[in-house]
Amino acid sequence: MTCLFVQIRCRPGTAYTVADAISLREIHSELYSTSGDYDLLMKLYVPEGEDIGRYINDNLLDIDGIERTYTTQTFRAF
């Protein structure tokens, strides 16, 4: 499994709706509301062998209200 952190910027007034939609899809490990440039921070695990870009495209980016994302891939835990 590949651990990713995805920061999500939502259109104004849609952060709760976007968070609800993500929760219903059950693709995340953790989901937080954040301050700063992005509204939500999601931790998720992509199955081994899956194309990360396609996985995010197919499972996240079609949610209405998402304006932009920033994905950080992790490599190992210390």
Sine and cosine of phi, psi and omega as CSV:
sin_phi,cos_phi,sin_psi,cos_psi,sin_omega,cos_omega
0.00,0.00,0.62,-0.78,0.05,-1.00
-0.96,-0.29,0.82,-0.57,0.01,-1.00
-1.00,0.06,0.77,-0.64,0.04,-1.00
-0.81,-0.59,0.50,-0.86,0.20,-0.98
-0.90,-0.44,0.81,-0.59,-0.03,-1.00
-0.87,-0.49,0.88,-0.48,0.11,-0.99
-1.00,-0.01,0.69,-0.73,-0.12,-0.99
-0.82,-0.57,0.83,-0.56,0.12,-0.99
-0.99,-0.17,0.78,-0.62,-0.04,-1.00
-0.95,-0.31,0.44,-0.90,0.16,-0.99
-0.87,0.49,0.55,-0.84,-0.01,-1.00
-0.78,0.63,0.75,-0.66,0.06,-1.00
0.99,0.10,0.09,1.00,-0.06,-1.00
-0.91,-0.41,0.04,1.00,-0.10,-0.99
-0.85,0.52,-0.67,0.74,-0.01,-1.00
-0.93,0.37,-0.62,0.78,0.03,-1.00
-0.91,0.41,-0.67,0.74,0.04,-1.00
-0.90,0.44,-0.71,0.70,0.01,-1.00
-0.87,0.50,-0.66,0.75,0.04,-1.00
-0.89,0.46,-0.68,0.73,0.00,-1.00
-0.90,0.43,-0.65,0.76,0.05,-1.00
-0.90,0.44,-0.70,0.72,-0.01,-1.00
-0.86,0.51,-0.64,0.76,0.00,-1.00
-0.91,0.41,-0.48,0.88,0.00,-1.00
-0.98,0.18,-0.31,0.95,0.04,-1.00
0.80,0.60,0.69,0.72,0.04,-1.00
-0.99,-0.17,-0.15,0.99,-0.13,-0.99
-0.97,-0.23,0.38,-0.92,0.15,-0.99
-1.00,-0.04,-0.68,0.73,0.03,-1.00
-0.59,-0.81,0.50,-0.86,0.01,-1.00
-0.60,-0.80,0.80,-0.59,-0.06,-1.00
-0.79,-0.62,0.51,-0.86,0.23,-0.97
-1.00,0.08,0.68,-0.73,-0.05,-1.00
-0.75,-0.66,0.27,-0.96,0.12,-0.99
-0.98,-0.19,0.26,-0.96,0.03,-1.00
0.95,-0.30,-0.48,-0.88,-0.08,-1.00
-0.95,0.32,-0.39,0.92,-0.03,-1.00
-0.87,-0.49,0.46,-0.89,-0.09,-1.00
-1.00,-0.07,-0.52,0.85,-0.06,-1.00
-0.74,-0.67,0.48,-0.87,0.11,-0.99
-0.79,-0.61,0.84,-0.54,-0.05,-1.00
-0.88,-0.48,0.72,-0.69,0.13,-0.99
-0.96,-0.28,0.77,-0.64,0.03,-1.00
-0.57,-0.82,0.31,-0.95,0.03,-1.00
-0.88,-0.47,0.82,-0.57,0.03,-1.00
-0.99,-0.11,0.76,-0.66,-0.01,-1.00
-0.84,0.54,0.56,-0.83,0.02,-1.00
-0.83,0.56,0.71,-0.70,0.03,-1.00
1.00,0.00,-0.22,0.97,0.03,-1.00
-0.97,0.24,0.59,-0.81,0.12,-0.99
-0.96,0.26,0.88,-0.47,-0.11,-0.99
-0.88,0.47,-0.72,0.69,0.00,-1.00
-0.87,0.49,-0.70,0.71,0.02,-1.00
-0.91,0.42,-0.65,0.76,0.00,-1.00
-0.86,0.51,-0.72,0.70,0.00,-1.00
-0.93,0.38,-0.68,0.74,0.04,-1.00
-0.84,0.54,-0.76,0.65,-0.11,-0.99
-0.96,0.26,-0.46,0.89,-0.12,-0.99
-0.94,-0.35,-0.20,0.98,-0.10,-1.00
-0.76,-0.65,-0.75,0.67,-0.24,-0.97
-0.96,0.29,-0.10,0.99,0.07,-1.00
-1.00,0.00,0.08,1.00,0.04,-1.00
-0.97,0.23,0.82,-0.57,0.01,-1.00
-0.90,0.44,0.73,-0.69,0.02,-1.00
0.94,-0.33,-0.31,0.95,0.05,-1.00
-0.98,0.21,0.83,-0.55,-0.03,-1.00
-0.99,-0.14,-0.62,0.79,-0.07,-1.00
-0.31,-0.95,0.48,-0.88,0.09,-1.00
-0.75,-0.66,0.36,-0.93,0.08,-1.00
-0.68,-0.73,0.90,-0.43,-0.11,-0.99
-0.96,-0.29,0.73,-0.69,0.09,-1.00
-0.89,-0.46,0.85,-0.52,0.03,-1.00
-1.00,-0.03,0.67,-0.75,0.05,-1.00
-0.98,-0.21,0.36,-0.93,-0.05,-1.00
-0.87,-0.50,-0.63,0.78,0.06,-1.00
-0.31,-0.95,0.43,-0.90,0.01,-1.00
-0.99,-0.11,0.56,-0.83,0.04,-1.00
-0.95,-0.32,0.00,0.00,0.00,0.00
